[in-house]
Each structure stands twice: as structure tokens, then as C-alpha cells.
Amino acid sequence: MTRKIALITGASRGLGKSAALHLAAQGVDIIGTYHSKADEAQAVAAQIEQLGGRAAMLKLDVGQSATFGDFAHEVGRVLKEVFAQERFDFLVNNAGIGIHASFAETTEAQFDHLVAVHFKGPFFLTQTLLPLIRDAGRILNISSGLARFSLPGYAAYAAMKGAMEVLTRYQAKELGVRGISVNILAPGAIETDFGGGAVRDNAALNSMVANNTALGRAGLPDDIGGAIASVLADGSHWITGQRIEASGGMFL
């Protein structure tokens, strides 16, 4: 039986790394991307291989859409040379950055950077990769609990995630003809180095999150990696066009 392949952006650390390892444990091979730290990416690839899977790590800046054509060509080459296939099954648009700034103080440069990474990037990367995604495959975008509840300092970031939630429904509608399901997963506050590691390292913030979360703690990367693997599991293909929040019940 042919093993399935997932392409995960931002797979060298944090949520992308956890998703890659959870999917690998389910027998899925991984094409991961990294922004700059090749050593971290190769360490993840080695872990995947220890789980019995195959992995390839490619450099990509999702904020540079002009590079997507060359990236797609490289993906096609890796599919043939490493995996002996021509298509992959799952695309996880995970890569991102965190910028904390109030609405009144957000600069145009910060706004443009967030657009490039969190909206324009996933929009045109997915478009560019469509010929390489297998019919009946899956696309999973990543949103944020901040698109549902509002915390000061995230107006621009959350607005991009809101745009991705709308885009997800349109992708599901238009790509359904190919049997491709498209959903968006919205993590709550997670203990990673995202945004400077504030949720992980700031005890007061961590406590605030825990006190406002039904399950009584901040999230961990494996909570989201497991959720991503579940949404992409064999029994979930009939779910499409949905926003799925994985926040432990934050701000219910």
C-alpha cells in the first residue's frame, strides 16, 4: 500500500514539528519546510526516520510568493526522487510569525508582513501546489482562537486569521469537485516560542490562560499536533469547510 505524504510548512519547530511527528507515527511520510534553521529541520527528519517514515526538508519563506514556482518544482523533484510518487496527499499551511502591537500602534510594515506570511502566502502557495495535490486529498489551514475572542495587541494578526477562515470555505467549495476537503484548525494559547514564548515563559500570562480554559491549563504543542493528525485521519474526509478550534475550551 502506498504511504501517504503530508507537506507541512514550518515543520522544523513548534506546532509544525509536533504535527509532523504525530502524522509520521500514523504512517504518513513528510515533506517539511523551514525558514532558516536547517539543523533543526534535519533533526526533525531524523526523528521521523526513527519512527519508520521518510522525510525531506525544504527551505521556504512563505512571505515570498515570487519563490513559490521554484519551490513547487523542487517539491515535484523530491516527490519523484525520495518518495517515488508524483503527488502528495495533505497540505498543512502552518508556518507563521507573531507580531504583538495594539491597533493604534500597528505599523504599515508590520501589517504588510503579516499579510504576506499569514494570508497572501498560504493563498498563493496553495494555488501553486494544487497540481501536486492528489485528488481526494486534504488541505488544512491554521487559524487562531484570537479570530473568535479578542485580546489587545493582536488586531492585525487575528484579522489575517479571520481572512483565512473565510478563504477555507471558498477553497472547500471550489476544490470539492476534486474530492479535496479543506478545513481550518484554530489553536488556543500554546506553550511554544511563538511570539517570543510569552505563553510558555510568562507565569502570569500562563496562569491567566489556565484560569480561562475549561481543561485548566495552557495548550502544549502535542495537543495541536495530535489534533492536526486527527483532522487528517482516514475517518475525517467527510468533514470540509469547517473551523475546528483546539483550545481546551478557552474563553467559553
C-alpha positions in Angstrom: 0.0 0.0 0.0 1.3 3.4 -1.0 2.2 5.6 2.0 0.5 9.0 2.2 2.6 12.2 2.2 2.0 15.4 4.0 3.6 18.7 3.1 3.8 20.9 6.3 5.1 24.4 6.2 7.1 25.5 9.3 7.8 21.9 10.3 11.1 22.4 12.0 9.7 23.5 15.4 6.6 24.2 17.4 3.3 23.1 16.1 4.6 22.1 12.7 7.2 19.8 14.2 4.6 18.2 16.5 2.2 17.7 13.6 5.0 16.1 11.5 5.8 13.6 14.3 2.2 12.7 15.0 1.5 12.1 11.3 4.7 10.1 11.0 3.5 7.9 13.9 0.4 7.3 11.8 2.4 6.1 8.9 2.4 9.3 6.9 5.7 10.5 5.2 6.6 14.1 5.5 7.8 16.9 3.3 8.5 19.8 5.7 9.6 23.3 5.2 11.9 25.5 7.3 12.7 29.2 7.2 16.3 29.4 8.2 17.4 26.7 10.7 18.4 23.7 8.5 19.9 21.9 11.5 16.5 21.9 13.4 14.8 20.7 10.3 17.2 17.8 9.7 16.8 16.8 13.4 13.0 16.5 12.8 13.7 14.5 9.7 15.9 12.1 11.7 13.1 11.7 14.3 10.6 10.8 11.5 13.0 8.3 10.1 13.4 6.7 13.6 9.6 6.3 13.5 9.9 4.3 10.3 8.9 7.1 7.9 10.6 9.1 5.2 11.1 12.8 5.3 12.5 15.6 3.2 13.1 19.2 4.4 13.0 22.1 2.0 13.8 25.8 2.7 10.8 28.2 2.1 9.9 31.7 3.2 6.1 31.7 2.9 6.2 35.5 2.8 8.0 35.5 -0.5 5.3 34.4 -3.0 7.7 35.0 -6.0 9.6 31.9 -5.0 6.6 29.6 -5.0 7.1 28.4 -8.6 10.6 27.3 -7.9 9.5 25.7 -4.7 6.8 23.7 -6.4 9.3 22.4 -8.9 11.6 21.3 -6.0 8.6 19.6 -4.4 7.9 17.7 -7.6 11.6 16.6 -7.8 11.6 15.4 -4.2 8.3 13.5 -4.7 9.9 11.5 -7.5 13.4 11.1 -6.1 12.7 10.5 -2.4 9.1 9.1 -2.4 8.8 7.6 -5.9 5.4 9.4 -6.3 4.1 12.3 -8.3 1.5 13.8 -5.9 1.2 14.3 -2.2 -2.0 13.9 -0.1 -2.1 16.6 2.7 -1.1 20.2 2.7 -0.8 21.9 6.1 -0.4 25.6 5.9 1.2 26.1 9.4 4.1 28.5 9.0 3.7 31.8 10.7 5.1 34.7 12.7 3.8 36.5 15.8 3.6 40.3 15.9 2.2 41.9 19.1 1.0 45.5 18.6 -2.1 47.4 19.5 -4.4 48.5 16.7 -3.3 52.2 17.3 0.4 51.4 17.1 0.5 48.7 14.3 2.8 50.0 11.5 2.1 49.5 7.8 5.3 47.4 7.6 4.1 45.1 10.3 0.7 44.8 8.6 2.2 44.1 5.2 4.5 41.4 6.8 1.5 39.7 8.4 -0.4 39.8 5.2 2.5 38.2 3.3 3.0 35.4 5.8 -0.4 34.6 7.0 -2.7 35.4 4.1 -1.1 36.1 0.7 1.5 33.3 1.4 -1.0 30.5 2.1 -3.3 31.7 -0.6 -0.8 31.6 -3.4 1.3 28.7 -2.1 -1.8 26.5 -2.1 -2.8 27.7 -5.5 0.7 26.9 -6.9 0.7 23.5 -5.3 -2.7 22.4 -6.5 -1.4 20.4 -9.4 0.7 18.3 -7.0 -2.1 17.6 -4.5 -3.7 14.2 -5.1 -7.4 14.2 -5.9 -9.4 13.3 -2.7 -6.5 14.9 -0.7 -6.8 17.3 2.2 -5.8 20.9 2.9 -5.6 22.1 6.5 -5.1 25.8 7.2 -4.2 27.1 10.6 -6.1 29.9 12.3 -6.1 31.1 15.9 -8.5 31.3 18.8 -7.9 35.0 18.5 -10.2 35.1 15.5 -13.0 34.2 17.9 -12.1 36.0 21.1 -10.3 39.4 21.2 -7.2 40.2 23.2 -5.5 43.6 22.9 -2.4 43.5 20.7 -3.5 41.1 18.0 -5.8 43.1 15.8 -3.8 42.7 12.6 -2.7 39.1 13.3 -6.2 38.0 14.1 -7.7 39.8 11.1 -5.4 37.7 8.8 -6.6 34.5 10.5 -10.2 35.6 10.0 -9.4 36.1 6.3 -8.0 32.5 6.2 -11.2 31.2 7.8 -13.3 32.7 5.0 -10.8 31.5 2.4 -11.1 28.0 3.8 -14.8 27.9 3.0 -14.2 29.0 -0.6 -11.5 26.5 -1.1 -13.7 23.7 0.2 -16.5 24.8 -2.2 -14.2 25.2 -5.2 -11.9 22.2 -4.7 -14.7 19.8 -3.7 -15.0 18.8 -7.4 -11.7 17.1 -7.0 -12.7 15.4 -3.8 -10.3 17.6 -1.8 -11.6 18.5 1.7 -10.4 21.8 3.2 -10.6 22.8 6.9 -9.0 25.2 9.3 -7.8 24.4 12.8 -7.7 27.2 15.4 -5.3 26.6 18.3 -5.8 28.5 21.6 -2.8 29.7 23.7 0.0 27.2 23.3 3.3 26.9 25.2 5.8 27.4 22.3 8.4 30.0 21.3 5.8 31.7 19.1 5.5 35.4 19.8 8.7 35.3 21.9 7.5 32.4 24.0 5.2 34.5 26.2 2.6 31.9 27.0 5.3 29.4 27.9 7.6 31.8 29.8 5.4 34.4 31.4 3.9 32.9 34.5 1.2 35.5 34.9 0.1 35.1 31.3 0.2 31.3 31.6 -1.9 31.4 34.7 -4.5 33.7 33.1 -4.8 31.3 30.2 -5.2 28.3 32.5 -7.8 30.1 34.6 -9.9 30.9 31.5 -9.6 27.4 29.9 -12.1 24.7 30.6 -9.4 22.0 30.7 -7.4 24.1 33.2 -4.1 24.7 31.5 -2.4 26.3 28.6 -2.0 24.1 25.5 1.1 22.2 24.6 2.5 21.6 21.1 1.4 17.9 21.2 -2.2 19.0 21.8 -2.2 20.6 18.4 0.0 18.1 16.6 -2.5 15.4 17.8 -5.4 17.5 16.6 -3.9 18.0 13.2 -3.3 14.3 12.8 -6.8 13.6 13.9 -8.3 16.0 11.3 -6.3 14.3 8.6 -7.1 10.8 9.7 -8.9 8.4 7.3 -12.2 8.8 9.0 -12.4 12.6 8.7 -12.6 13.1 5.0 -16.3 14.0 5.0 -15.6 17.0 7.2 -14.9 20.0 5.0 -15.3 23.8 5.1 -15.1 23.8 8.9 -13.4 25.8 11.5 -12.2 23.4 14.2 -11.0 25.1 17.4 -8.4 23.2 19.6 -8.1 25.5 22.6 -9.0 23.3 25.5 -12.2 25.4 25.9 -10.5 28.8 26.2 -13.0 31.6 26.9 -16.1 29.5 26.6 
